[in-house]
Amino acid sequence: MAFQGKKLINNPNDVVTEFIEGLAETYPGLQYLDGFPEVKVVIRADVSGATYDKVAVISGGGSGHEPAHAGFVGEGMLTASICGDVFASPPVDSILAGIRAVTGAMGCLLIVTNYTGDRMNFGLAAEQARSEGYKIETVIVGDDCALPPPRGITGRRGLAGTILVNKVAGAAAAAGLSLADVASEAKRASELVGTMGVALSVCTLPGLVTSDRLGPGKMELGLGIHGEPGAAVADIQPVDVVVSHVLKQILSPETNYVPITRGNRVVLMINGLGATPVMELMIAAGKAVPKLQLEFGLAVERVYTGSFMTSLDMAGFSISIMKADQILLQRLDAPTNAPHWPVGSAGDRPPAKIPVPLPPSRSTKSEESLSRPLQLSEQGRILELAIEAAANAVIGMRDSLNDWDSKVGDGDCGSTMCRGATAILDDMKKYYPLNDAAETVNEIGSSVTRAMGGTSGVLYSIFCKAAYAWLKANSDSTVTAMQWAEALEAAIAAVSKYGGASAGYRTLLDALIPAVAVLKERLTAGNDSSTAFVLSSEAALAGAESTKHMQAQAGRSSYVSAGILATVPDPGAMAAAAWYRAAALAVKDKFQASGADISKF
């Protein structure tokens, strides 16, 4: 029977902000940005992005895993932590605020746990930050060893091994290494660690009832830190048996999740999941060390036992094993005052709150540059026609897209795309600097970010920000057709990088990848730009239609049977093909009507 969970809280909606307030009051080395409730960012009190001369290391994710990640902010570890709502990825604006607050000339490393929302939002924030001039690198951590190697692009979940990666990166940054070297050490550490958890209970979210999924006398092996079901449910066993099972799973030669063999040096972390007494964690640690030494022939160099990455009030623990060498051990042993590595709380107490920094665009771009020009250039008129045609095509397909999506997704693709297209049309009348192609693309991304939700919104925001960054760096006031093609290629690469999909995965990329290939091919062959654009739009439409014959490997469609998928094309691919073709035909009609020089655009 489910029952109301008992919590020592006030309003369930305020638990994250009130946690941050208490954290900053407890530890004088920490501050938070004064942007509640949207911006929930904890930073080092001694760091300002304007003057910081080392690589900033930022991690974060949904709250409910305390002390991760805010409890690991401090010299020698994280420079900032971005906190989402409970079990929810932090929004892009919050991540950007953290980057702006602490990132100096040396750049910033983002350490991201491998969950779709975190990858998307941190990825979009990284692209936006790059467009603002920041040097950004990203390392994705997926250390879960509970499940067989996954099919598709989901990958392994990010678990407590992330804390060890944070420590390695923070120590490397404190030593004065470059951004590339800090990222390299963090990536290497992420590839050397494996984790598996076991729980005696599921967690209770603030204000919700406690699930009764696990009955009395049962435990769950390999469950995730958000309470998602694990690999198996079994009868509770003595901790000796449980530890043996977990160690064998992590070190299994069949899955080969971690490159650890007999004779290697390792680091061991026993991590409480929120409601496990220290006594029980220490018992697990005491049993794990001799098993690693005697049964697996490993030299256990360091043992970390405590609660590092929890799941609210879940009873249980996870075990992480990391292959170690002398350099990695030096990073783990390097001093830090991050409060939950842990350290004390001595020192003077500065003000707990500081203002949220404004993005550079608000202070460096004039009102005129971010508004619709009074007089449009030839390129501006063409851009307006293309945007208008593309948006109207999407709006006209709303019902068809929803119908297709109801069969292979959650039924809202058309409505989501329509919201974005409507916002673009509305904003273009007032705000788009159409004579500046790069800034117009950037503003389209802003419209999409504001109006569209879900994965589609994030993907199109990444798409626009990446295209903007390429155009800003590589084009002049008038953009050539080949430059548009190169910008489109950069946007596709960014979507593939952060979304994980590529050709054949049954996504919008199956329309856009063949389109950009044909566009560049025809331009190189000497076709005029409007002809090349139209021919490439035919390739986009053919690519979208071909998704009927593909097995989905991304998104909700990956859970749908092949028989159902074969009845409809991918809605996202069809939407992309529709706006791309509408824009191409609008450009062609404009040139034919005016007899204009088509060597540009």
N, C-alpha and C positions, 0 to 999 in steps of 0.2 A: 504494500500500500504506500502510495506517495504521501508525503506530509510536508508542511511548510518548514523550510530550513530556518534554523536559528542563527541570527547574525547580530553582532554588536555594531550596528551601523545606524545612520539617520535615513535620509532619502536614498534608496538604491541607486538613483540616477547620479548621485553626488559622490559615490565611493572613490572614484579615481582622483578627482580634484582634491577631496579631503585627505586622501592618502598622500598626495604630493605635498600638500600644506604641512602635514605632520612630519614628512621626511625632511623638508627644508628647515623646519624649526628644530629638528633633532640634530642635524649635522650641519655645522657652520660652513663646511666646504661646498655646500650645494645651494643652488638657487633655482627658481623656475620662472619662465616667461609669463608675464601678466596678460594672458590671452584666454583665460578660462571662459566658457567650457570648450571652445573649439580647439584652442592650442594648449596642449598639455605636454610641456617640454621641460625636463630637468637638465641643468647644465652645471659645469664646474664654476664656482664663484670667482675663481682666479683667472678666467679665460674670457677674452673678448676677441671676436673675429677680426677686428680692425688691426690688432697688434699681435695676434698669436703667431708664433714662429715655428710651430711644429705641425705635423699632420693631425687633423682632428679625426677622432674615431667615434662614430655614432652608430648605435644600435637601437632597437626598440621593437614594438609590436603591440598586440593586444595586452591589456592589463589582466590581472588575475593570476600572474605568474611570479609575484613578488617573492624575493627581492629583485628578480630579473624584470627589467633591465636597469631601472633607475637606481637601484642599490649598488650598482657597479660603476657609477659615475665617480670619477676621482682621478687625480694625477697618477699616471702609470696604467690606467685602464680606459674607461670610456670618457670622452669629452662631453657627450650629451646623450640623453635617452629620450626617445619619442614615445609617448604613452597613448595608446588607443583606448577606447572604451573596453569593458570587460570582454575578452575573447574577440575583439574586433580590431582590424588593422587601423593604425592611425591615418588620418586624412592627409592628403598631399600638402595642404597649406601648413599643417603642423610640422611635417618633416622639413619643408622648406624653411620655416621659421628657425628650426634647430640648426640647419646648415648655415643660414645667414648669421646666426648668433655666435658661432664658434669657429667658423672656417676662415683661415688666413691665407697667405700666399702659398703655403705648402700644400694646400688642398685638403680633401676630406675623404675618408674611407667609410662607406656604409656597409655594415654587417647585418645581413637580412636572413631571418629564418625562412625556410622553404615552405611557405604557404602562399597560395595564389594571391590573396589580397595584399599581403606584405610585398611580394615581388612586384605586383602591379603599381602600388602606390609609391613605394620607394623608388621604383624604376622611373615613374613619371616625374617624381621630385628630382631625381638625378638629372634627367634630361632638361628640366626647367632650370636647375642650378647651373648646368653647363652653359645654357643659353645666356645666363646672367654673368658668365665669366669665371665661375668657380671650377676648379679642378676636382673631379669626382671619380672615384673608383668604387665598385661594388663587389662584395663577396657574398655568395649565397651559401648558407650552411644547411645541409641535409644529412643528419647523422643517425637517423632512425634505422635500426637493424631488426625490427620486430617482424616485418612483413617480407614476403618474397620480392625480388626485384620487380617494380611496377611496370605495367604496360602503359604506353603513351608518354605524356610529358609531365605528369604530376610529380614524380620523383619522390625521394625520401623526405620525411618531415624533419623540421629543425627542432631539436630537443636540447637537453642540458649541456651537450657538448659545445653548444654555442658559447657558453660562459668561458670555457677554456680558450676558444678562438678569440673572444674579446680580450682576454688577458694577454695573449701572445701579441695581438695587434697593438694594444695599448702600450705594452712595454717597448715594442719596436718603434712606435711613434715617439715615446718619451726619450729614446736613445738618439733621436734626431734623424732617423732614416727618411728617405724620400717616400713620396706617395706610392710610387711603383713598388718599392721594396717592402713597405708596410703591407700593401695589398698582397704581394707575393707570399710573405710569411703567413698572413692570415689564411689565404687560399690553401697553402700547403697544410697548415694546421687543421683546416676543415676536412681535408682529405685523409687525415690520419686518425680520426676519432669516430667511434661508434657508440650508440646508446640504445638501451632497451629498458622499458619500465614495466612494473607490476603493481596492481592496485587492489586494495581490499574494499574500496568503495568508490562511487563516482562522486564528482564534485557538485556543489549546490551554488547556482548563480544567485547573487543578491536579489531578494524579492521574489524568488521562484521556489517551487516545491522541489524536494529532494527526490531524485529518481530511485525507483526500486529495481533497476535493471539487474543488479547483482543480488542474488538471494543470500540467506544466511549460510555461512560455511563455504562461500565461493570467493574466488579471486580471479582477476582478469589479467592476462598476459599481453603485453604489447599495445596497450591502449594509448591514445594520444593525450596531450596535455590540455585539450579542450573537452575532455570527457568522451571523445568519439570512441566507438567500440574498438577493441583490440583484436589480436590474432586468435585468441582462444579464451574460454572460461573453464576453470578447473577447480577442483576441491582445494581448499587451503592446505598447504604443505609446510613443514618446518622450513625455516629460513635457509638452512643448509641446502635443501633440495631446490628451493627457488633460486638461490644464488648460482648454483651449478647450472641450472637450465638457462639462465640469462647469459652467463659467461659463454656457454657453448653456442648460443645463438649469435652473440656478437662476433665471436671468433671463428664462426663456421667457415671452413674452406669452400663449401658449396656456393655460398652467396658471395664470399670474398669481399665483404663490405669494407673491411679495414685490412691494410697490408701488414698484418702482424703475424709473425711466425716464431717458432721456438728460438730462444736466445735473445729476442728483442728486449729493449728497455721500454717500460710503459708507465703511464700515469693513470691512476684510478680515481674516479669521482663517484661517491655514493650520495645521491641527491634526494632529499625528502620532497614529497609531492604536496605537502601542506599540512597534513594532520598526523604525521608519523613522529612519535617521540624520538628524541635524540638517542635514547637508549637502544631503540630498535635499529636506528641507522648505524650506530656503532657496532652492534652485533653483526649486521650485514657486512660492514667493512672488515671486521675481524675474521669473518669466514671467507671473504673474497680474496684477501691477500695471499693466504697460504695455498688456496686453490690455483690462483694464477701462477704461483711459484712452482708448486709441485706437479700439478696436472697439466699445465700448459708450458712450463719451462720458461717463464717470463720473469724478468727482473723488475720488480715494482719499485720505481724510484720516488714517487710522490703519491700521497693519499689525501684527498680532499673529501671531508664528510660534513654534511650539513644540508640546509635547504637553500638551493641556488636558483632553481627554476621550478616553481610549484604549479599546482592546478587548483587554486583556491583552497578548499578544505579536503582535498582528496587524501585518503589514507593509502600509503604505499611509497615506493621509492623507484628511482631509475639508477642504472649503473652505466657509467661512461668509461671507456678505455681508449686511451690515446697513445699511439706509438711515439716514443720520445727519443731525442738525441740531445747532445750537449747544448746546442743553441736554443732549442725549445725549452729545456729545463732552465736556462738562464732567463728566458722571457717569463716563465712562470714564477721564478724566484725573485724577479726584479721588484723593487719596492713599489707599493701603491697605497694610497689612502682612501681608496674606494671603500665605503663603510661596510659593505657586506662581503668583502673578500676574506676577512673583515678588518676594519680599523676602528679606532676610537673616535670620539666626537669632541676633542679639545679644540681650543682656539676661539678667537673673537667671532662674534656673529654679525655678518653683514646683513643689509636688508634682504628679506626673503624674495622680494619681487623686483624684477627689472622690466622695462618696456619691451614689447615685441618689436624687433627691427623691421622697418619698412623695406619692401623690395626695391632694388635700385631703379626699376622702371618708373616708380612713382616720383622720384626726385630728379631723374635725368631726362625723362621724356616730356616734351611740352604737351599742352592740351591739344594744340593744333595737329601734332604728329599722330595723336591717337583719336582723331575724329575724321569724319568723312570729308574729303576735300571739296571745296566749292567748285573747282573745275577738274574734271577727270582727264588724265592723259589717255592716249590710245590704249596703252596697256591696262590702265585702270578701268576703261570701259569694257574691254574684253574680259578682265578678271571679274567684274561685276556680273556680266552676262553668264559666265561659266558657273559662278557660285550660285546665282539665282536658279539656273537650270538644274544644277545638281541637287539643290535643296528641294525644289519642287518635285523632282523625280522621286526622291525618298518619301516625301509626304504623300505622293500619289500611290506609293506601294505599301502604305501602312497596313491595310487589311490583309494583303497577300503575305506580307512578311509575318504578321501575327499568326495567320493560319498555318504557314509552314512551321513556325516556331512552336506552335501548340502541339505539333506532332513529334518534334525532336528536341524541344527545350522547355522553357517555362511560359511560352506564349506571348511574350511582351517585346520581341525584337522590333516589330513595326512601331509600336508606341514609343519605345525608347529612342529609336532613330528619328521618329517624327518630332519628338521634343527637341532634339538637337538641331534638326533642320529648321524648325520654326524659330528657334533662338538665333540661329545664324542669319536668317532673313531679317528678323527684327533688329539685331545688332548692326547689320551691315548698313542699314539706313542712317544710323547715327554715329557709329564708332569706327568702322573699318577705314583705315588709311589706304584706300584702294590704289593710290599711285605708288605705294611702297609694297611690293609683293611679299617680301619677307615678313613685315609687320602685320600684313593682312592675314597671312597664314597663322601667325602667332595669335591674333585676335580670334580667329576661327577656333583655335584650340581653347582659348579662354571661354568662348561661348559654349563649347561642348562640355568643358569641365563643369561649368555652372549648371547646365540644363540636363545633361544626360547622366543617368545612373548606371549601375551595374558594370560588368566587365567591358561592354561595348564602349561606354563612356571613357573608361580609363585607356583602352586601346587607342581610340581615336585621339585622345588628348596626347598620348605618347607619340602617335603618328604626326600630329601637327607640330608638336614641340621639336621633334627631331628634324622635320623638314625645315622649320624656321631656323634652327641652329645651322643647318647646312647652307641655306640661302644667305643667312647673315654673314657667314664666313667666306662664301665663295662667289657671290654675285654682286653686281653693281645695281644701279637704279632700274635698269631694264634687264629682265631675266630672259635668257635665250631658251629655246626649246630643249636643248641638251641639258642646260642647267636645271630646268624643271624635271627632266628625267632623272638626273643625278640626285636631286632633292627627294624625289619619290622613292628612289632606291634606298636612300639613307633612312627615310621614314619606315619603309618596309623592314629594313634591318633592325631598327629599334623595336618595332612591334614583335618581330621574331625573337629578339634577344630577351625581352622582358615577359612576353607571353609564352615563349617556349615552343611555339608552333613554327612549321615551315611548310613547303609545298607538299600537298597530299594529306594534310591533317584535317581537311574539311573545315576550313575557316575562311575569313575574308581574304587571307593571303593567297588563296587559290584563284582569286580573281585578279589581284594586284600584281603578283609575281609574273604571270605571263604577259600582263599588260605592259609593265615596264621593260620586259625583255624585247617585246615587239617594238615598242616606242624607240628604244635605243638602236635597235637593228635597222628600222626604217630611216631614222634620222642619219645614221652613219652611211646608209646606202644612197642618201641624197634626196629622199622624199621631202616635200615641203612639210612644215610643222603641222598644219591642220590635217593633211592627209595621214601623216604618221600617227597623230592623235586618234583619228577615227579608226584606223586599222588596229591600233593597240586596244581601243575600246571593244572591238569585236573579239579580240583575244581575251579580254576581261570577262565578257559575257560567256564565251565558250568555257573558260576556266570555271566560272561559277556554276554553269550547268553540269559540268563534269563531276561536281561534288556528290551528285546522286550515286556515283559508283565508288565512293570512298568510304572507308571505315573511319569514323570520328576518333581522334586521339586527343582532343582538347575540349574543355567545356562540358556542359551538361549532356551534349549529344553523345559523349563517349560512354554514357550509361545506357544508350538506346540500342536495340537490336539492329543488326544489319538489314533485316527485312523491312523494318520501318524506315530506316535511313534511305533505302533505295527508292522510296516513293516520292521523296521531295529533295530539292537541292538545299544546300546550307543557306539559311536566311541571311546570315552576315555576309556571305560571299555574294549573294544576289543583290543585297543593298549596295555593296561596294561597286559591283559592276554597273548598277543602275545610275548611281551618281557620276561615276567616271564616264559612262557613255553619254549621258545627258550633257555633261560639260564639254565633251569632245564635239558633239553635234552642234552645240551652241557656238563654239569657236569657229567651226567650219562655216556655219550659216553667216556669221558676222563677216568673215573674210570674203565669202562669195558675194554678199550684198554690197560691201564697200569697195571691193577690189583692192584692199589694202596690201601693203608689203607684209608678207608672212614669213619673213626670215627671222623675226623675233617672236617671242612668247612661247 
